[in-house]
Amino acid sequence: MNSAEQNIKAATQQLRRSERGRGALRHVLDLLEGDGLGLDGENQRAVLTLIVGAWQGHPETVRDMAREALGK
């Protein structure tokens, strides 16, 4: 197993330790099994930007802008 696979395995094992973690893991799986794997590079970067932005101090901004973009 290469280092990327080891990191992925460690991350999934970490998330499965708690109910919230398992919920997050289900959302990741839903994204990947839905349209996520079909995203082009620009859209992949956009998804990463939103997740990183939310976890680096701007969760309300990301949430509000996502809701606005979807007309919610």
N, C-alpha and C positions, 0 to 999 in steps of 0.2 A: 504494500500500500504506500503510495507516495504521500508527501507532506500535505498536499491539498486534500486528499482523501482522508487523511488522519484528522485534519482540522474540521472537515465536514462531519466526520463521525463524532468527534468530541462535542461539536456544537449541537448535534441532534441528541446526543446523550444528555447534555446539560439541559436542553429544553424539555426533555421528557420527564425530568425530575419533579416538576410541579404542574398543577392544573393550568396556570397561566402560560407556562412554557409550552405545554402540549397544545393549548389553544393557538399560540403563535405559530407553532409548527404546523398545525392544521391549515392556518392561513397561507403559510409559505407553500404547502403542498397544493392548496386550491389554486394559488397563482400559477404554479408550475404546470399543473394538470389542465389549467384553463388556457388562457391566451399568453401567459408569461413566457413560455419558451419560444413563442413565435415573434416576440418583440424584436425590432431591429435595434442596432446599437444605440441610436439616439434615445429611443424609448427605454431601453435598459438603463441608460445613464440617468434618465429622468426619474425612474422608479428609485434608483439608488440615492439620488439627490433628495427626494422626499423622505425616505427612511432616515438617512443620515441627518437631514435638517430637523426632523422630528425628535431625534434622540440627542441632538446637540443643542438643545435649548429653545427650539421653535415649534413645539408640538401644536400649539393653537394656530399658528400661522399656516402650517401645513394642512391641518384639518380644515380650517376655514377656506383656504384656497382650493382644496380638493372638492369641498362641498359646493363652492361657487362654480367651479369648472363643470360639475355634474348637474348644476341647476337645482341643488337641494337647499 
